[in-house]
């Protein structure tokens, strides 16, 4: 059994499929996807349909899932989700939601509602332990580590969820280098190539890794968004031995 973590697929179904083949994903393995399965690419709903059919894949909410839920929140009626396309000026469509809507519109009302309910029930964050090592899985990060050090991790997460900072934070989290005791934070949301524009004290190795669109490693945290949404890399981390896997996105993925 192996435990894998990836993030920010952004509808790149063919890239996702190639990654599953690369890691030789088995029924006995466990995969965590820490948000932003949908939008920009045209295969996000297909990825969700695959994940929903598996017992060994857990998807967390990202900010794109939040925008989708907000878009449809008032449309749910009698256990169905009608095919609506009446708000092209929404935040969701501004951030790439039109590709997901195009795929979504081909489903039945019942199928749409099933996916909506699945996304709505996705966890906000997870604490897992692999080989005696603890990991916090959260889409964008965790704020308040430095400003409110007296709060427990659970209290910090409740605060972050209430303010939705765990799905949107960027600079506040990346600039705050405070570590969680005995816990590594695994996050996505911010493409690694953008991190050097936020953190100005990176080492040469960190800069080189970000430039290659490979994982960002810092004390107590690892950034997993390797730019798949922009057609760059999809990264996957195996927690047992920390092995990193990368698949380059191809045109048409």
N, C-alpha and C positions, 0 to 999 in steps of 0.2 A: 504493500500500500504506500502511496506517495501523496503528498499534499501540495497542491499548486495554487498560486495566486496570480491573477492578472487584472488589468483595469482598462477602462476607456476603449472599448472595442469600436464604438461609434459606427455600427452597422456594417462592419467589414466581415461579412460572413465567410467568404472564401479564405481570408487571412486567418480567421478563427479556426476554420476547418483544417488548414495546413498546420496550425500550431498544435491542435489536438493530435494530429498525426505525428508531428515532430516529437512530442513528449510521450507518445505511445499511451495515450490516456485509456485507462482500464476501468471496468466497473468497480474494482476494489479501491480505486484512487478517489481523492476528494479535491474538487476545484471550487475556489472562491473567486467571484468576479466582483470587484469593489466599485461598481457603478458605471454609468454611462455606456450601456450596451447599445443604446439607440442613437438616432440622428446623424446627419451628415452623409453617411453611407446609406445604401438602399437595402440592407439585410438585417436591420436590427430586430424586426418582428420575427424573422426566421430564426435568428439566434435565440430569441426568447422562447419560441415554440420548441426548439431543441432542448433548452435548459429545463423547461417545464416538464418535459418527458423523462428527465433523468432524476434519479434519487441521490446522486452524488455531486450535484452542482448547487451551490448557494449563491444567489445574486443579491448584492446590497444596493440600496438606493444611491443614485448619484443626482447631481443637480438637473440633469436632463430628464431623468425619471420624474423628479419633482415637477418640472415644468409641464410635462405631459399630464401628470395627475391633476394639476391645477387647471389645465386647459379643458379637461373632460369632467371636472368635478360636478358641475351643475347640469351635465347632460345625462347622467345616469337616471334611468327611469324603469321601474318594474323589472329590475335585474337584467337590463339590456343597456348597451351603449350604442346609440344610433350613430350612423355615419355622418358626422357634422364637419363642415369645412367653412365655418362662418366667421372666423376671426384671424385673418391672415396677418394682422398687425400685432399678434400676441408675442410675448417674450419667447415662447417656445419656438414659433416659426422663425423669429429673428435669429435664433441660435441653431438652426438646422432641422427643426421639427418637420418641415414640409416633406422630407424624404420618408420619414416614419409614417406620416399621415397618408402618403401615397400607397405605401405597403399596407397600412392598417385598413384603408378603405376597401381593399379587396376581400376582407374577411366578412363573415356574417356578424350580425349584432351580438349573437351569443359568444362567438369567438373573441370579438373585441372586448366584451365584458369579462371574459375569463382572464385575458391578459391583463386588463386593467386591475382586476382583483389580485392577481399574482404580484404585480408591481406594488400595489398598495400595501401588501402584507410583507414586502421585503424588509429585512432588518435595517436599522439605521447604522449599526456598527456591530462588530463581533469581537469578543476576546477569545482567543484560542491558544492552546498550548501544544507544541510539537517538539518532541525530543527534549522535554523539560524547559523549552524556551517559550516565553509568552509573547504574543503578538496582538496588537490592537489593529483591527481592520476598519478603516473609515475612509470615505471617499476623498474629501479634500484636506482633512487634517483636524487638529484639535487646538482651539485657542484657549487662552486663560491659564496656561501652564505657569507662566511667569507672573502674571498679574494677580492670580488668585491661587497661590500655592497651597493654601490651607484646605481647599476642597478635595474630596476624594475623586478618583477617576470617574466613578459613576455619577457623582454630582456635576463634574465638569461636562460629561457627555450630555446629561439632562439639560444643562444650561446651553450647550452648543446646539442641541436638537431644537430647543425652544426658539432660539434665534436663527436657526438654520445655518449656523456658521460651519457645521461639519460638512456641508455640501458646497459651500461657496468660498470659504476662506482661502486666501492665497498668501499675500504678503505677511499678514499677521502671524500665520503659522510658520512660514519659511524663515522669516527673520528672527523668530523666537527659537533659539537653539536649546531651550530647556528640554531635558530628557525625562521620560517616564521611568520610575524605578523598575528595573528588571523587565522592561517591556519595550519591544520594538514596534514603532508605528509604521504600518504599511498603508500607503495612500496613493491616490492618483490625482485626477483633476487638472493639475498644472503640468503641461508637457515639459519634459526634462530640458528641452532646448531653451525654454524660457526662464528656467531657474537662475542662470547666470545674470539675467537682467534684474533679478530681485535680490539675490544674495551676492554681495560684492566681495566676500572674503572666502570664496571657494579656493580649494587647493588646485594645483595643476591637474591632478588626476580626476578630480570632480569635474572640472571644466572639460577635460578631454572626453569623459564619459558622456556628459550632457551633449557635447557636440556630435558624438556618434549616435545619439538617440538611444543610449543605454541607461540602465537604472542609475538614479541619483542616490548615492550612499552618504549619509551623514550620521553623526552620533545619535543613536536611538531611533533612526527613521530611514525608510527606503522609499523613494518615489518611483512609481511603476508606470506612469503614463509616458510611453516612448513615442508619442505622436501618431498613433494609428489613425486618429480622426483626421489628421492632415495628410494621410497617405505615406507616412514614414515607417516606423517599426511598431510591431506588437511584441511586448515582452511578457515573459512568464517566469515566475520564480518558484522553484521547488524548495520547500522549507526544510526538508530533512537534511539536505547537504548544501543548501544555498546555491545550487546550480541555476544559472541563468540561461534562458532560451530566447532567441529573437527570430522573428519572421519579418522580412521586408514586405511591405504592402506592394501589390502590383496594380497596374492600371486595370480598372474594371472590377476590382475587389469590392 
